[in-house]
Amino acid sequence: MNVRQQAVFAHAAHEGRAALIGYFPAGFPSAEDSVRLMSAMVRGGVDLVEVGLPYSDPLMDGPVIQAAAEHALLSGTTTDDVVDVVARLADLGAVPLVMSYWNPIERYGTAHFASRLAAAGGVGVITPDLTPEEAGEWIAVTDEYGIGRTFLVAPSSTDARIERVSRATTGFLYAASTMGVTGVRDHVSDAAPTLVERVRAITDMPVGVGLGVSTEQQAASVAAYADGVIVGSAFVRTVQEAGDIASAEYAIEALSAELARGVRT
């Protein structure tokens, strides 16, 4: 695991809590604004910032994140812009990683992306549509540049599959709490605790749970059994519903503080 990413989980464990991981797409509403908003998330209590790389075919993302990613793309956001956002966040003291589908990384150049991300201060990459079996080149370059790799497991994953994914992972394991696309939900799937329990029987790697968390109570519930609580759609929706960037900054920091209280409950 990347040393800085490892330190985040170690610090949270020392405090007897889960880490709070917040997702937000770079370039929404603009590159400048996305840095401002993600900085507000960190001020509110987010431990790891998951910088989204906007993509035109986001298979796992629900309508809230899809709309934000489309806005970012129409505004001209590029992979270079995403790396620049990561660098600016790192300069501000945040611990940023990237969430990206595989196609943009492959088109950009696998080694070029990893080297630039490492130079920018990025600690890892979540690749939701890349499987370990197809990740040979990615594994080699992330090992070379010290970038953490995060792959996904789901309730449908067999124990053998969980073991295979955990061996390829050097960041944290992302446990999708439901089958399907991301989005705010009234409750987090009951399958999540069982999935985390199965993962823990196979590996001691940190496990983050995502897909659906939006309230302090939900964050507290997930933090009771996971090492990381991942929140995305709730942050994006908060910005979409704000009247202006100043209001969005205030609201997203307040939501982050609420969720941070949850992981500390």
SULQUICOR-V739212 format. One record per residue. RES is the residue in three letters. D_CENTER is the distance of its C-alpha to the mean C-alpha in Angstrom with 2 decimals. Layout:
RES_D_CENTER / RES_D_CENTER
This chain:
MET_15.28 / ASN_14.95 / VAL_17.13 / ARG_15.12 / GLN_12.03 / GLN_14.73 / ALA_16.35 / VAL_13.56 / PHE_13.77 / ALA_17.52 / HIS_18.01 / ALA_16.41 / ALA_18.54 / HIS_21.52 / GLU_21.22 / GLY_21.14 / ARG_17.87 / ALA_14.27 / ALA_11.53 / LEU_9.78 / ILE_6.05 / GLY_6.12 / TYR_4.97 / PHE_8.19 / PRO_10.07 / ALA_12.26 / GLY_15.86 / PHE_15.86 / PRO_18.55 / SER_19.27 / ALA_17.81 / GLU_19.67 / ASP_18.62 / SER_14.86 / VAL_15.37 / ARG_17.52 / LEU_15.21 / MET_12.16 / SER_14.93 / ALA_16.11 / MET_12.90 / VAL_13.40 / ARG_17.07 / GLY_16.51 / GLY_14.77 / VAL_11.00 / ASP_10.80 / LEU_7.64 / VAL_6.63 / GLU_3.72 / VAL_6.86 / GLY_7.64 / LEU_10.78 / PRO_13.19 / TYR_15.05 / SER_18.26 / ASP_17.78 / PRO_14.37 / LEU_15.54 / MET_12.83 / ASP_12.32 / GLY_14.80 / PRO_17.26 / VAL_15.54 / ILE_12.66 / GLN_15.30 / ALA_17.67 / ALA_15.50 / ALA_14.70 / GLU_18.44 / HIS_19.44 / ALA_17.56 / LEU_19.21 / LEU_22.54 / SER_22.33 / GLY_22.25 / THR_18.77 / THR_18.75 / THR_16.71 / ASP_18.81 / ASP_17.74 / VAL_14.01 / VAL_15.08 / ASP_17.31 / VAL_14.71 / VAL_12.85 / ALA_16.38 / ARG_17.32 / LEU_14.48 / ALA_15.35 / ASP_18.96 / LEU_18.39 / GLY_17.22 / ALA_13.47 / VAL_11.27 / PRO_8.98 / LEU_7.01 / VAL_6.86 / MET_5.75 / SER_9.41 / TYR_12.11 / TRP_14.81 / ASN_17.62 / PRO_16.71 / ILE_16.18 / GLU_19.43 / ARG_21.27 / TYR_20.35 / GLY_21.49 / THR_19.49 / ALA_21.14 / HIS_21.23 / PHE_17.49 / ALA_16.88 / SER_19.74 / ARG_18.82 / LEU_15.23 / ALA_16.81 / ALA_19.49 / ALA_17.18 / GLY_15.61 / GLY_12.23 / VAL_11.44 / GLY_9.55 / VAL_8.31 / ILE_6.68 / THR_9.76 / PRO_10.17 / ASP_13.81 / LEU_15.01 / THR_17.08 / PRO_18.38 / GLU_21.83 / GLU_21.06 / ALA_19.05 / GLY_22.08 / GLU_21.87 / TRP_18.12 / ILE_18.79 / ALA_21.74 / VAL_20.28 / THR_17.17 / ASP_19.74 / GLU_21.96 / TYR_19.64 / GLY_17.84 / ILE_14.31 / GLY_12.23 / ARG_11.65 / THR_9.33 / PHE_11.15 / LEU_11.33 / VAL_14.23 / ALA_15.72 / PRO_18.77 / SER_20.93 / SER_20.16 / THR_23.33 / ASP_23.66 / ALA_24.56 / ARG_21.44 / ILE_19.24 / GLU_21.36 / ARG_21.02 / VAL_17.23 / SER_17.14 / ARG_19.68 / ALA_17.70 / THR_14.49 / THR_14.54 / GLY_11.13 / PHE_10.27 / LEU_10.96 / TYR_8.69 / ALA_11.43 / ALA_11.59 / SER_13.98 / THR_15.93 / MET_17.25 / GLY_16.65 / VAL_14.49 / THR_11.88 / GLY_13.56 / VAL_15.00 / ARG_17.50 / ASP_20.50 / HIS_19.54 / VAL_16.99 / SER_18.52 / ASP_21.08 / ALA_20.01 / ALA_16.94 / PRO_19.17 / THR_21.26 / LEU_18.49 / VAL_17.24 / GLU_20.94 / ARG_21.50 / VAL_18.70 / ARG_20.21 / ALA_23.58 / ILE_22.50 / THR_20.30 / ASP_19.62 / MET_16.18 / PRO_13.54 / VAL_12.09 / GLY_9.05 / VAL_9.97 / GLY_8.49 / LEU_10.52 / GLY_12.96 / VAL_12.65 / SER_14.34 / THR_17.07 / GLU_18.10 / GLN_19.93 / GLN_17.15 / ALA_14.92 / ALA_18.06 / SER_18.73 / VAL_15.47 / ALA_15.71 / ALA_19.18 / TYR_18.17 / ALA_14.57 / ASP_13.37 / GLY_10.02 / VAL_9.55 / ILE_6.41 / VAL_7.74 / GLY_7.59 / SER_11.12 / ALA_12.95 / PHE_11.97 / VAL_12.86 / ARG_15.96 / THR_17.06 / VAL_17.35 / GLN_19.03 / GLU_21.53 / ALA_22.43 / GLY_25.68 / ASP_24.88 / ILE_22.42 / ALA_23.99 / SER_23.65 / ALA_20.03 / GLU_19.35 / TYR_21.33 / ALA_19.78 / ILE_16.10 / GLU_17.16 / ALA_19.17 / LEU_16.47 / SER_14.25 / ALA_17.49 / GLU_18.19 / LEU_14.99 / ALA_15.57 / ARG_19.04 / GLY_17.86 / VAL_16.05 / ARG_19.27 / THR_21.65
